[in-house]
Amino acid sequence: MKLKTLAIAIAAVAVSAPAMTMAAEKSNEVNTPTTTFNVNGDVGIRYQDINGVDAFQSAGSNITFSASETRGGITYFGQADFDFTNGGNFVADDLRVGVKGAFGEIVGGDTDNGCDATDIGGSNEVWLTHTQGGCAGSDVNNLTYKRSIGPAAFAISHNVNTETNALGVSGKVGKFGVSLGYEDLGDTTSNSGSFCQTDAQVVLDRDGNEFCIDGSNLSPGTSRRATRGGNTVLGITGGIGPFAIGFRANKQNDVKAKHGINFLYSRNGHNFYGGGQTSSQGEKDKSLGYKRVMGNSDFIIEAEDTGSDTNYVIGMRHRF
């Protein structure tokens, strides 16, 4: 059953939020609205040697505008991110609005789905990151409801474009953080584009699109969108002092499980990190990195062994 009732329920909460605000205002003799506006982001440049190709390029450079207003315990907010591409273009990304209070948080637009909103155990890497084992649903066109109760959190979402749903929960089991998520990835077969050859290796991107692999290179554009079914995700985190470790695995219908493990040692601005991952095709890679934090600036060196190539990056990022 599609969760149109979820969208209706979330909309009902959103509609009732002003009423809750008015009730809260009446209960306070003085209620002065609090408005904030922030601009922040980062500028990163890296030199890379990836698949034998050397280049300087932008690395995660972006600027974020956010604003919020709080009235009677209810906060209304909006956020817009803009990314700088290597060609110097300014691209709008992650546009979303929401409302939050004692009832939880409702966010609409470019935001994590219910699985991603509670997912833990991901990588600590900066650029040559491990992505295996995570949620695979889209992070655009979502209507997501989130709520925390003590150490536990849960989220549920509906994607208004693909008519798919996702949910997730996270909490503590002893000294470990654990999350569990499930996504309905839909059944949207499309014959647009070329199909992969019979013996070609195929991978899925974050949105569930199939891509053919030509040797060691991914070939966007020669793809097909396949029947994807569901995706179950497990995440685990833990740590002692400056040491932290994370594990994440996921299993899509009719696809072998993928998993990744990562570690981090952080002390006095020195960060050593790395990990390994296995794809659904059995491919393995591992990486190591070092990040030196000095004020608002990061100096980063990373290396990755994909099995067929060894990639390197060195760069600097400044946050503002």
Buried (B, 14 or more C-beta within 10 A) or exposed (E): EEBEEBBEBBEEBBEEBBEBBEEBBEEEEEBEEEEEEEEEBBBBBBBBBBEEEEEEBBBBBBBBBBBBBBBBBBBBBBBBBBBBEEEEEEEEEBBBBBBBBEBBBBBBBBBBBBBBBBBBBBBBBBBBBBBBBBBBBBBBBBBBBBBBEEEEBBBBBBBBEBEBBBBBBBBEEEEBBBBBBBBBBBEEEEEEBEEBEEEBBBBBEEBBBBBBBEEEEBBEEBBBBBEBBBBBBBBBBBBEEEEBBBBBBBBBEEBEBBBBBBBBBBEEEEBBBBBBBBBBEEBEBBBBBBBEBEEEEBBBBBBBBBEEEBBBBBBBBBEE
